[in-house]
Amino acid sequence: MNRRDFAIGIALTPLSATWVHATVQLEAGTDYQALQTPLPVSVPGKIEVIEFFGYWCPHCNAFEPRLEPWAKALPKDVVFRRIPVAWQEGQVPYQRLFYALEAMGVSNDIHSKVFKAIHEQHLRLDSDANMATFAAAIGVDKTKLVDAMKGFSVDAWMRTANQLAKSYQIEGVPTLAVNGMYVTSPEMAKGEVQSLNVVDALIKKARTRR
């Protein structure tokens, strides 16, 4: 979903427990966009893939069951990480939530549970009572979660996330960035699976440019 709230038409294929990384022919400007000025990566010597997403985004929620097995099957020279995006005030708590869970060291274990709580149980983070219900739903101590959301490290990570989204010129989520050089998305690639295949090809492209 982008800040203009357009709907993305996605070609669905059956989900699989494992992912076979495919090779596709790429067309710049159609399947992906190349950044005019490459950006630094977080782990030197590794190829970095970033998913820009929002817990509040229904398209990110729908993408997650395909993205997770794909990410787990990435080769060892690839680093995958997520960056939460917030363009509106109501989206900021979800961005803060992601980094609070990161600070607690539990984000990877309950990432999918957060999507489920928000999009299937329709929980909102607009009161202490709702936060208590939310924490119980994802198996997290409410007091520790609230304290983490108020932490200085979370504020710093959010500022970094906002700057990264600006540097990558992110206008919609989910969007995938590869090694500080390329961006693609299910919308651009005409489907969820297609976008992951495009990223596979971009990883190979980035590997040859080392």
N, C-alpha and C positions, 0 to 999 in steps of 0.2 A: 504494500500500500504506500502511495506517495503522499506528499503533503497536499496534493490536489484531490486525494481520495478517489483515484480512478480504480476501476475493476480490472484485474488481470485475468485474461482467459488462459487456462492452463490445460495442456493435454495430459490426461491421467493415464498411467500404466500400472499394472499390478505391482504392489510392493513386494520386496524380497528381503529375507533376513540377511543376505549378504549382497555386496555390491561389486560388480566387475567394472573396473575403470576402462572406459572406451576411448577410442581415438576418432576425432571428427576433423573435417576440413573447416578451417576458420576463415571468416570474412570480416575484416576490420570495418567498424562502423555499422555492421549488421548484427553479428554475433557478440561483439564486444567493443568497448572503446579503449583506446590507448591514452594514457595520461601524457600530456605534453611534457611535464616535468616529473620524472620518477621520484617516488617518496622512499625514505629509509624504512627498513624492516626492523622488527623488534628483536629478531635473533639472527645476527650475522652468520652467513654460511648456510642458512636454511632458506628454503622457498616458503614464503608466508602466504597463507590464504586467510582472508578475513570475511566473516559474514557480518554485514551491517543489518541489524534486525531490531524489532521491538516486541516485547511481550504483549503489548496492546494490539499488535497487528494480526488480523485473522489470516493473512496470506503467509506470514512467518510461521504461524501455528500449523497451517496446512503443509508447509514445506518441511517442517522439522522431521517427520517420520522418514523422509527420503534423505535428508541431509545427514542425519546422525550416522546411519550405517556407512554412508559414503565417506564421511570424515574419519571413521574408525579404520577404514581400509586404505587410507592414504599412505604412501611410501614414507620411509623414515627420514628422508631429507626434506619433508614438508611439515611445516608447523601450521596448525589450524587454530584460530581464535575467533571469538565473537565480540562485537562492539555494539552495545545498545544505543539506539538513536532516539532523541526526543526533540520534536519541533514545536510542540505545544505544551503549555503548563500541565495539562492533565496527563501527559506522557512521562513527565519527569520522575514521578514516584516509581515507575516500572524500571526506568534506567537506574535509579538509586537502589532498587531492590536487587538488580543483577549484581551490582558491585558489592552490596552488603553480603550477598551469598558467596561472592568471590572471597571477601575478607574472612568469612567464616570457614572457607575451604570446602564448601558443600555444593557449589554451583553445578559442577558436572554431574553429580549424583542425582540432583533433583530438577535439572533444567526442564525436562519434559513434564514433570509434575506441576511446575509453575504454569506452563501453557494450559495444562488440563484444568487447573484451578480457576484460571481466568476465563477460558473460552468454553469450557464444558460446565463448570459449576457457577460461572458468571459472578465470581467474587470481585469486589472492588477494594481499593486501598484508600478509602476516604474517611476512615474512622478507626478508633482503637478497637472497637468491637469487631469490625470487618478484618482488621489485621490479626486479631486473635484467631478468628475462624480460618483465615488464610494460613497462618503459621501451623495450625493444627492439621490442615489439609495436606501440607507438604512435609510434615514431620520435623518442624524446626521450632526451637524454643523461642517464644514470642519476645521475651525480654532481651535475649541476645540479638535477635534480629533487629529489633527497634534500635538498640544501642549501636549496632553495626551501621545501620542506615544513617546515623547521625555522626559517624566517624569522619575525621579529617581526610583519611586515605580515600574514602569513597568520594568526597568532594573533589579531590585531586584527579582521581580516575575519570570522573564525569567530565571535568574540564578537558582532559586529554581526549576523551571520546568525542566530545563536541568539535574539537579542533581537527581530529582525524576525519570525521564526517564532512567537515568543511573542505579539508584539503583534497579528499577524494571526490568532492562535488556530488555527494550522495543526495539524491532527490526522492528516492523511493526505496522501500524495503519489502522483501529481502533483496539485498545486493551483495554480490561476491567480488572481492578485490584480490588480485593475484600479484604478489611480490612487488607491491608498490608501483606497478606499471599498467595493469589492466583491470577493467571492471566489466562485469556482466550481471545478468539477472534472469529470472524466469520469464519476465516480460520481454526482455530483449532477445532471449534465445528461443522464445515461443514454447516454453514449457519448463517444468521443474527438472525432469530428467535431462532434457536437452541442455539446460544451464550447467548442470554438473558435468556433462560431457564436454562442454565448452571449457570449463575450468580445468578439466583433465588435460585438454589440449594446450591450454595456456600455461599450465605447469611445465609441460614438456618444452614449450616455447621459451619459458623463462630459464629452464635448465640449460638450453643450448646457448643462452646469452651470457652465461657465467664467464 
